[in-house]
């Protein structure tokens, strides 16, 4: 086996940087609904999520093996290809974080890997069957399954809680939210931390440090778990605001239903080795929970922007990964140029984010929330309100019209 080279060290550090961005980009998946409903204080929520992400990283390596052994041909991969893939993934994560859109870190990573691999070894080095069955199909199915499950679970919880004391019920569901948020955090560590493990393992195999078909070493598992936990604790407050308040207005019952449904889908996919997007699953569950409550609405304008970001993630990250791989092909100076570009772009995005700071102190502010939109307003108008909601008062006759009629009567007399 070859020694641990400089390019491998650069790849490992860059992969852990991606894992860090994955952590703060996806914190919203576990904690957005818990924070938005007031079940937990923001800083406590992200701290709990960070710990459980770390624990989840040790539960399985099935998804890591999908990345390192299944998606692309190991024989056609150089460490520089992995580096280029990570550049595409990190920049997409940072851009979508800047605008507060919940997009898939997983698909950004796989898009970057696919683009860089095609630029280096051709289309034949990408295993199309694995891409379709373990990436694309779950990308479509996950939000649908989680959304339908959350909608049905929301309706069931409201139906079962009709006769329950209102305040006691809310407290119970807040406790349930905390438990289900912990489950989502555990599932996120089990699924997403493994993707970085897989990419580091692939780089080690490509660099000759590990034998082909090797499982991730323990130091890789530990470092990936710590990186994603640190990123989670930092808190992706912009995306937490969008998912917690921008898509729909959630009550504790809905938050509990959404998180439980999403966690079930994520854990099942991790067991099967599907490289699932936790963002897709949780976003679908949040929208399903929004539709599951009578009178509940989804802000389709925000959802549409999110869907567009989902569709662009794979091709955009692939394009950046391919361009980065092309530049690294010029040798050491090309790799250095790509590294400088990554650092400079990341710093520029961070500076832009300081123009409007979103953190734990204002994450639940909704002054700048988008209007519900035509579709949502129409759905709310035809949906019966929840039981016990007071009826709206009949609009009174405008004062000016009353005065005119009085004046007319007086004149006639």
C-alpha positions in Angstrom: 0.0 0.0 0.0 1.2 3.6 -0.7 1.8 6.1 2.0 -0.8 8.6 2.9 -0.1 11.3 0.3 -0.7 15.1 0.4 -3.6 14.9 -2.1 -5.3 12.2 0.1 -4.8 14.5 3.1 -6.4 17.3 1.2 -9.3 15.1 0.1 -10.0 13.9 3.7 -10.0 17.4 5.1 -12.3 18.6 2.3 -14.6 15.7 2.9 -14.8 16.5 6.6 -15.5 20.1 5.6 -18.4 18.9 3.5 -19.6 16.8 6.4 -19.6 19.9 8.5 -21.7 21.8 6.0 -24.0 18.8 5.8 -24.5 19.1 9.6 -25.6 22.7 9.7 -27.4 22.5 6.4 -29.5 19.6 7.6 -30.1 20.6 11.2 -33.5 21.7 10.1 -34.5 18.2 9.2 -34.5 17.1 12.9 -35.2 20.3 14.8 -37.1 22.8 12.6 -40.6 21.7 13.7 -39.5 21.2 17.4 -38.2 24.8 17.5 -41.1 26.4 15.6 -43.7 24.9 17.9 -41.7 25.9 21.0 -41.2 22.3 22.2 -37.5 23.0 22.8 -35.3 26.1 23.0 -33.2 26.5 19.9 -29.7 26.0 21.4 -30.8 23.0 23.4 -32.4 21.5 20.4 -29.3 21.7 18.2 -27.1 20.4 21.0 -29.3 17.3 21.4 -29.4 16.8 17.7 -25.5 17.0 17.5 -25.0 14.3 20.1 -27.5 12.0 18.5 -26.0 12.6 15.0 -22.7 11.4 16.4 -24.3 8.3 17.9 -26.1 7.5 14.7 -22.8 7.5 12.7 -21.8 4.3 14.4 -25.0 2.3 13.8 -24.5 1.1 10.2 -22.2 1.3 7.2 -24.7 0.2 4.5 -25.1 3.7 3.0 -21.3 4.2 3.1 -20.8 1.1 1.1 -23.3 2.3 -1.5 -21.2 5.4 -2.0 -17.8 3.8 -1.9 -18.5 0.6 -3.8 -21.7 0.9 -5.8 -22.2 4.3 -7.4 -19.0 4.6 -9.5 -16.3 2.3 -10.6 -13.4 2.4 -8.1 -10.9 1.5 -10.8 -11.4 4.7 -12.7 -11.2 7.1 -9.8 -8.2 9.2 -8.6 -8.1 11.2 -5.4 -8.3 14.4 -7.4 -11.7 13.2 -8.7 -13.0 12.9 -5.2 -11.7 16.4 -4.4 -13.5 17.9 -7.4 -16.7 16.1 -6.4 -16.5 17.6 -2.9 -16.0 21.1 -4.3 -19.2 20.9 -6.2 -21.1 19.5 -3.2 -19.8 22.1 -0.7 -20.5 25.1 -2.9 -24.1 23.9 -3.6 -24.7 23.4 0.1 -23.5 26.9 0.9 -25.5 28.6 -1.8 -28.7 26.9 -0.8 -28.0 27.6 2.8 -27.5 31.3 2.0 -31.0 31.6 0.5 -32.5 29.4 3.2 -33.7 26.5 0.9 -33.8 23.0 2.2 -31.9 21.0 -0.5 -30.3 17.6 -0.4 -26.7 17.5 0.8 -26.7 13.8 -0.3 -27.6 14.6 -3.9 -25.1 17.4 -4.0 -22.4 15.0 -3.0 -23.5 12.3 -5.5 -24.0 14.9 -8.2 -20.5 16.2 -7.7 -19.1 12.6 -7.7 -21.0 11.7 -10.9 -19.8 14.9 -12.7 -16.2 14.5 -11.7 -16.2 10.8 -12.5 -17.6 11.4 -16.0 -15.1 14.1 -16.6 -12.2 11.8 -15.6 -13.2 8.3 -16.7 -16.3 8.7 -18.9 -20.0 7.9 -18.6 -19.2 4.1 -18.3 -17.6 4.6 -14.9 -21.0 5.5 -13.4 -23.2 2.6 -12.5 -26.5 3.7 -13.9 -28.5 0.9 -12.3 -27.3 1.9 -8.8 -28.0 5.5 -9.6 -31.6 4.8 -10.6 -32.5 2.2 -8.0 -30.7 3.6 -4.9 -30.7 7.3 -5.6 -33.3 8.6 -8.1 -36.2 6.4 -7.2 -35.8 7.0 -3.4 -35.5 10.8 -4.2 -39.0 10.7 -5.7 -40.6 8.1 -3.4 -39.3 9.4 -0.1 -41.1 12.8 0.1 -44.3 11.2 -1.2 -44.2 8.3 1.3 -43.3 10.5 4.2 -45.8 13.2 3.2 -48.7 10.7 2.9 -47.7 9.0 6.2 -47.5 12.4 8.0 -50.9 13.6 6.6 -52.6 10.4 7.8 -50.8 10.5 11.1 -51.8 14.1 11.6 -55.5 13.3 11.0 -55.3 10.4 13.3 -53.7 12.4 16.2 -56.4 15.1 15.9 -59.1 12.5 15.7 -57.9 10.7 18.8 -57.3 14.0 20.7 -60.8 15.5 20.2 -61.9 14.8 23.7 -58.6 15.3 25.4 -57.8 18.4 27.5 -56.3 21.0 25.2 -53.3 22.1 27.3 -52.5 18.5 28.5 -52.7 17.3 24.9 -50.3 20.0 23.7 -47.8 19.2 26.5 -48.0 15.5 25.6 -47.3 16.1 21.9 -44.4 18.5 22.7 -42.8 15.6 24.7 -43.5 13.4 21.7 -41.9 15.9 19.4 -38.7 15.9 21.5 -38.6 12.1 21.3 -39.3 12.0 17.6 -36.8 14.8 16.9 -34.2 12.7 18.6 -35.1 9.8 16.4 -34.7 12.0 13.3 -31.3 13.1 14.5 -30.2 9.6 15.1 -31.5 8.6 11.6 -29.7 11.6 10.1 -26.4 10.5 11.6 -27.0 6.9 10.4 -27.7 8.0 6.9 -25.9 11.3 6.1 -22.7 10.8 8.1 -22.2 7.6 6.2 -22.0 9.4 2.9 -18.9 11.2 4.0 -17.5 7.9 5.3 -18.2 6.4 1.9 -16.5 9.3 0.0 -13.4 9.1 2.3 -13.2 5.4 1.9 -13.5 5.7 -1.9 -10.6 8.2 -1.8 -8.5 5.9 0.3 -9.1 3.0 -2.1 -8.3 5.3 -5.1 -5.1 6.4 -3.4 -4.0 2.9 -2.7 -4.2 3.2 1.1 -7.1 0.7 1.4 -7.8 -2.4 -0.5 -10.8 -2.4 -2.9 -14.2 -3.3 -1.4 -13.0 -2.3 2.1 -15.4 -1.1 4.8 -14.7 2.4 6.3 -12.0 2.2 9.0 -12.9 3.2 12.5 -11.0 6.5 12.4 -13.1 7.5 9.3 -16.4 6.7 11.1 -15.3 8.7 14.2 -14.1 11.7 12.3 -17.2 11.8 10.1 -19.4 11.5 13.1 -17.6 14.4 14.9 -17.7 16.7 11.9 -21.4 16.3 11.3 -22.1 16.7 15.0 -20.2 20.0 15.1 -21.9 21.3 12.0 -25.3 20.3 13.5 -24.5 22.2 16.7 -23.7 25.4 14.8 -27.3 25.3 13.5 -28.4 26.1 10.0 -30.8 28.7 11.3 -31.8 30.0 7.8 -33.1 26.7 6.7 -34.6 26.0 10.1 -36.7 29.1 9.6 -37.9 28.1 6.2 -38.8 24.5 7.2 -40.3 25.5 10.5 -42.3 28.6 9.5 -41.9 29.1 5.7 -43.6 25.9 4.5 -46.6 25.8 6.8 -47.6 26.7 10.4 -47.3 23.7 12.6 -48.9 22.8 15.9 -47.3 20.2 18.2 -49.6 17.4 17.0 -48.4 18.1 13.4 -44.8 18.4 14.4 -44.9 15.0 16.2 -46.6 13.3 13.2 -44.1 14.8 10.7 -41.0 13.9 12.6 -42.1 10.4 13.4 -43.1 9.7 9.8 -39.8 11.1 8.4 -37.7 9.1 10.9 -39.4 5.9 10.0 -38.7 6.4 6.3 -35.1 7.4 6.9 -34.2 4.5 9.2 -35.8 2.0 6.8 -33.8 3.4 3.9 -30.6 3.3 5.8 -31.2 -0.4 6.6 -31.7 -1.1 2.9 -28.6 0.9 1.9 -30.6 3.6 0.0 -28.7 6.9 -0.2 -31.8 8.8 0.8 -32.1 12.5 1.1 -33.2 13.2 4.7 -34.2 16.7 3.5 -36.6 15.3 0.9 -38.2 13.0 3.6 -38.6 15.7 6.3 -39.8 18.4 3.9 -42.4 16.0 2.5 -43.5 15.0 6.0 -43.8 18.7 7.0 -46.0 19.5 4.0 -48.1 16.3 4.6 -48.6 17.4 8.2 -49.6 20.8 7.1 -52.3 19.4 4.8 -53.4 16.8 7.4 -54.9 19.4 9.8 -58.3 20.8 8.9 -57.7 24.4 7.9 -54.0 23.8 7.6 -52.2 25.2 4.6 -48.9 24.8 2.7 -47.2 27.9 1.2 -46.8 26.5 -2.3 -44.7 29.5 -3.4 -42.0 28.4 -1.0 -42.5 24.8 -1.8 -42.1 25.4 -5.5 -38.8 27.2 -5.0 -37.7 24.2 -2.9 -38.7 21.7 -5.6 -36.8 23.7 -8.2 -33.7 23.5 -5.9 -34.2 19.7 -5.6 -34.3 19.3 -9.3 -31.1 21.4 -9.8 -29.0 19.8 -7.1 -27.7 16.8 -9.0 -26.9 18.5 -12.3 -25.6 21.7 -10.7 -23.2 19.9 -8.4 -22.2 17.6 -11.3 -21.4 20.5 -13.5 -19.2 22.2 -10.9 -17.6 18.8 -10.1 -16.8 18.2 -13.8 -15.3 21.7 -14.2 -13.2 21.3 -11.0 -12.0 17.9 -12.3 -11.0 19.4 -15.6 -8.9 22.0 -13.8 -7.2 19.5 -11.5 -6.2 17.6 -14.6 -3.5 20.2 -15.2 -1.5 19.0 -12.3 -0.6 20.2 -8.8 -1.2 23.9 -9.8 -4.6 23.0 -11.1 -5.6 21.3 -7.8 -4.2 24.3 -5.9 -6.3 26.7 -8.0 -9.5 24.7 -7.3 -8.7 24.8 -3.6 -8.2 28.5 -3.6 -11.4 29.0 -5.6 -13.3 26.9 -3.0 -12.0 28.8 0.0 -12.6 32.2 -1.7 -16.1 31.3 -2.8 -17.0 30.0 0.7 -15.7 33.1 2.3 -17.7 35.3 -0.1 -20.9 33.4 0.7 -20.3 33.7 4.4 -19.7 37.5 4.0 -23.0 37.8 2.1 -24.8 35.9 4.8 -23.8 38.6 7.4 -26.0 41.2 5.7 -29.0 39.6 7.2 -28.1 37.5 10.3 -30.4 34.6 11.2 -29.6 32.8 14.5 -31.2 31.2 17.5 -32.5 34.6 18.7 -34.7 35.3 15.6 -35.2 31.9 14.0 -38.9 32.0 14.7 -39.5 35.5 13.5 -42.1 35.5 10.7 -42.2 39.2 9.7 -40.7 38.3 6.3 -42.8 35.2 5.8 -44.2 34.7 2.3 -48.0 35.1 1.8 -49.9 31.9 1.5 -50.6 32.2 -2.2 -53.6 31.7 -4.3 -53.7 27.9 -4.1 -53.3 27.8 -0.3 -55.9 30.5 0.2 -58.4 28.6 -2.0 -57.8 25.4 -0.1 -58.3 27.1 3.3 -61.5 28.7 2.1 -63.1 25.4 1.3 -61.7 23.4 4.2 -63.9 23.2 7.4 -62.1 24.7 10.4 -61.0 22.4 13.3 -63.6 21.5 15.9 -64.1 24.1 18.6 -62.9 27.0 16.4 -65.2 30.0 16.9 -67.1 31.1 13.8 -66.1 34.3 12.2 -68.5 37.2 12.9 -70.8 38.3 10.1 -69.3 41.4 8.5 -71.2 44.5 9.6 -72.6 47.0 7.2 -70.1 49.7 6.4 -70.8 52.9 8.3 -70.8 55.0 5.2 -73.5 52.9 3.5 -75.6 53.1 6.7 -75.3 56.9 6.8 -76.2 57.1 3.1 -79.4 55.1 3.6 -80.4 57.2 6.7 -79.9 60.4 4.8 -82.0 59.1 1.9 -84.8 58.2 4.3 -84.8 61.5 6.0 -84.9 63.4 2.7 -87.9 61.4 1.5 -89.9 62.1 4.6 
